[in-house]
Amino acid sequence: MTEPGLYQILFISAALFFIGVYGFLTRRNLITMLMSVELILNSVNLNFIAFNKYLWPGRMDGLFFAVFIVAIAAAEAAVAIAIIINLYRSHKSIDVKNAEELKY
């Protein structure tokens, strides 16, 4: 079995990115929007690792960027879930329309 080439990995990454963008723009539930942002970040990680492997095989720059993005995504998810829990406690819903009153 052969390993996937750069174009196959970039195709998967683009598919993940556009699924994430579609999910973020069409869903009104905050949890699914958070999962869509995570899909987008994972597609970026896949790009970093693919380009690192095929363009600079001896270097580790892409892997370090990927680990950094995973750490940022974990912190972002923790803060977002805390905000969603507080929103649910105060409004009994996690719908985006109910979160609009938090602007003022």
Secondary structure, DSSP 8 states (H G I E B T S, - for coil): -----HHHHHHHHHHHHHHHHHHHHH--BHHHHHHHHHHHHHHHHHHHHHHHHHH-TT--HHHHHHHHHHHHHHHHHHHHHHHHHHHHHHHS--BHHHHGGGG-
